[in-house]
Amino acid sequence: NKLKIKTLLINLPANLNKNSDTIIQPYGLAIISSVLKQRKHDVTLFDASAYQYNKDSILQYVMKQKPRILGITCMTNNLGQTIGFLKDVKKYIPDLITVLGGPHPTIEYESLLNNHSDVDIACIGEGEYTMLEIVENIQNNTPLDNVKGIAFRLDGKIKVNPIREYINNLDSLPFADWDSLPMDRYFFQ
């Protein structure tokens, strides 16, 4: 049984330089974490926003974890700071595989990969089973050609794989990984 590679899923604060005032659970990342754990993968879900970590604290956390794969959700409004964060992380862990998911990569995957060399894989659409396949392919040293719902660089060109079908039966997904989150830190308005 070979050693599992480590995957780190991080919810970055909306602003890496100041404490955030609204905090809700990163539901998408929590489901992805559960899907990976269900298949016995080594995954850590970390909500840097809830812990009010700034950029330096988050970088130190990532370096301590030493992941092989880093998954981050990215909105258009925090693209710049997410890219800056990835650039900093890659200085310390150059062979880290970075996966960006969420609204921005889903729509802007080509410009994201064309303009930002620190993004390795853009997840297009729902990320639960896509991330599972990314992790399993990297774990098994298999090319990413058959992973639906991603765009990535291959031989200097951007390869866009076929779109993944929607998950029709949401009940087939495991419950969100609330155990990995500081539930006492969240509040609702």
C-alpha positions as CSV (number, residue, x, y, z in Angstrom):
1,N,0.0,0.0,0.0
2,K,1.8,3.1,-1.2
3,L,1.9,6.3,0.8
4,K,-1.0,8.7,0.1
5,I,-0.1,12.1,-1.2
6,K,-1.2,15.0,1.0
7,T,-3.9,17.4,-0.2
8,L,-4.6,20.7,1.5
9,L,-7.9,22.5,0.9
10,I,-7.8,26.2,2.1
11,N,-10.5,28.8,2.4
12,L,-8.6,32.0,2.1
13,P,-9.9,35.2,3.7
14,A,-11.6,37.7,1.4
15,N,-8.7,40.0,2.2
16,L,-5.4,38.5,3.2
17,N,-4.3,41.6,5.0
18,K,-7.1,42.2,7.4
19,N,-9.5,40.3,9.6
20,S,-12.8,39.4,7.9
21,D,-16.1,40.3,9.5
22,T,-18.5,37.9,7.9
23,I,-17.6,34.3,8.2
24,I,-19.6,31.4,6.8
25,Q,-18.5,27.8,6.3
26,P,-16.7,26.9,3.0
27,Y,-19.4,24.4,2.1
28,G,-17.9,23.4,-1.3
29,L,-14.5,22.7,0.2
30,A,-16.1,20.8,3.1
31,I,-17.9,18.5,0.7
32,I,-14.7,17.9,-1.4
33,S,-12.9,17.1,1.8
34,S,-15.6,14.5,2.7
35,V,-15.4,12.9,-0.8
36,L,-11.6,12.6,-0.5
37,K,-11.8,11.2,3.1
38,Q,-14.5,8.7,2.1
39,R,-11.9,7.3,-0.4
40,K,-9.2,7.3,2.4
41,H,-7.1,10.1,1.0
42,D,-4.9,12.2,3.2
43,V,-6.7,15.6,3.1
44,T,-6.7,18.6,5.4
45,L,-9.4,21.2,5.3
46,F,-8.3,24.6,6.7
47,D,-10.4,27.7,7.0
48,A,-7.8,30.4,7.2
49,S,-10.7,33.0,7.1
50,A,-12.4,31.6,10.2
51,Y,-9.1,31.5,12.1
52,Q,-8.4,35.1,10.9
53,Y,-5.0,34.1,9.6
54,N,-3.1,36.7,7.6
55,K,-1.0,35.9,4.5
56,D,2.2,35.1,6.5
57,S,0.4,32.8,9.0
58,I,-1.2,30.9,6.1
59,L,2.1,30.5,4.3
60,Q,3.7,29.1,7.4
61,Y,0.7,26.8,7.9
62,V,1.1,25.5,4.3
63,M,4.8,25.0,4.7
64,K,4.3,23.0,7.9
65,Q,1.7,20.8,6.1
66,K,3.9,20.2,3.1
67,P,1.1,19.2,0.7
68,R,1.5,17.8,-2.8
69,I,-1.8,19.3,-3.9
70,L,-3.3,22.6,-2.8
71,G,-7.0,23.4,-3.6
72,I,-8.4,26.8,-3.3
73,T,-11.8,28.3,-4.2
74,C,-11.4,31.5,-6.1
75,M,-13.9,34.4,-6.7
76,T,-13.2,37.0,-9.3
77,N,-13.0,39.7,-6.6
78,N,-10.0,38.0,-4.9
79,L,-8.2,36.7,-7.9
80,G,-5.3,39.1,-7.5
81,Q,-4.5,38.2,-4.0
82,T,-5.1,34.4,-4.6
83,I,-2.6,34.5,-7.4
84,G,-0.1,36.5,-5.2
85,F,-0.6,33.9,-2.5
86,L,0.1,31.0,-4.9
87,K,3.2,32.8,-6.2
88,D,4.5,33.0,-2.6
89,V,3.7,29.4,-1.8
90,K,5.5,28.1,-4.9
91,K,8.7,29.9,-3.9
92,Y,8.8,27.5,-0.9
93,I,7.2,24.4,-2.5
94,P,8.0,24.7,-6.2
95,D,6.6,21.3,-7.2
96,L,3.3,21.9,-5.4
97,I,0.3,21.3,-7.7
98,T,-2.2,24.1,-7.4
99,V,-5.9,23.6,-8.2
100,L,-8.2,26.6,-8.4
101,G,-12.0,26.0,-8.3
102,G,-15.1,28.1,-7.9
103,P,-16.8,30.8,-10.0
104,H,-13.7,32.5,-11.5
105,P,-11.9,29.4,-12.8
106,T,-15.1,27.9,-14.1
107,I,-15.7,30.8,-16.4
108,E,-12.2,32.2,-17.0
109,Y,-10.1,29.0,-17.1
110,E,-8.2,29.9,-20.3
111,S,-7.1,33.4,-19.3
112,L,-6.4,32.1,-15.8
113,L,-3.9,29.5,-17.1
114,N,-2.6,31.7,-19.9
115,N,-1.8,34.6,-17.5
116,H,-0.9,32.9,-14.2
117,S,1.8,30.2,-14.3
118,D,1.3,29.5,-10.6
119,V,-2.1,28.0,-11.3
120,D,-1.6,24.4,-12.5
121,I,-5.2,23.2,-12.8
122,A,-8.5,25.1,-13.2
123,C,-11.5,23.2,-12.1
124,I,-14.5,23.9,-14.3
125,G,-17.9,23.5,-12.6
126,E,-18.6,21.2,-9.7
127,G,-15.4,20.1,-8.0
128,E,-16.3,17.1,-5.8
129,Y,-15.5,14.2,-8.1
130,T,-13.2,16.3,-10.3
131,M,-10.9,16.9,-7.3
132,L,-11.1,13.2,-6.3
133,E,-10.0,12.2,-9.8
134,I,-7.2,14.8,-9.8
135,V,-5.9,13.5,-6.5
136,E,-6.1,9.9,-7.6
137,N,-4.4,10.5,-11.0
138,I,-1.6,12.4,-9.4
139,Q,-1.3,9.7,-6.7
140,N,-1.1,7.0,-9.4
141,N,1.1,9.1,-11.7
142,T,-1.6,9.0,-14.4
143,P,-2.0,11.8,-16.9
144,L,-4.9,14.2,-16.3
145,D,-6.2,13.7,-19.9
146,N,-9.3,11.8,-18.7
147,V,-10.3,13.9,-15.8
148,K,-13.5,15.7,-16.9
149,G,-14.1,19.3,-15.9
150,I,-10.5,20.6,-15.8
151,A,-8.2,22.8,-17.9
152,F,-4.4,22.5,-17.4
153,R,-1.1,23.0,-19.2
154,L,0.2,20.1,-21.3
155,D,3.5,20.5,-23.3
156,G,3.2,24.3,-23.1
157,K,-0.4,24.4,-24.4
158,I,-3.7,24.7,-22.5
159,K,-5.7,21.5,-22.6
160,V,-9.4,21.8,-21.8
161,N,-11.0,18.4,-21.0
162,P,-14.7,17.6,-21.6
163,I,-17.1,19.1,-19.1
164,R,-18.2,16.9,-16.2
165,E,-21.8,16.0,-15.9
166,Y,-23.7,17.6,-13.0
167,I,-24.2,15.5,-9.9
168,N,-27.9,14.6,-10.3
169,N,-28.3,12.9,-7.0
170,L,-26.9,15.2,-4.4
171,D,-27.9,12.7,-1.8
172,S,-25.1,10.5,-3.2
173,L,-22.5,13.0,-1.8
174,P,-21.3,12.5,1.8
175,F,-22.1,15.1,4.4
176,A,-19.8,18.1,4.5
177,D,-16.7,17.7,6.6
178,W,-17.9,20.0,9.4
179,D,-15.6,18.1,11.9
180,S,-12.5,19.8,10.3
181,L,-13.9,23.3,10.7
182,P,-14.1,25.5,13.8
183,M,-17.9,25.6,13.9
184,D,-18.0,27.9,16.9
185,R,-16.4,30.6,14.9
186,Y,-19.1,30.9,12.3
187,F,-22.1,33.2,12.5
188,F,-25.0,34.0,10.3
189,Q,-26.8,37.3,9.7
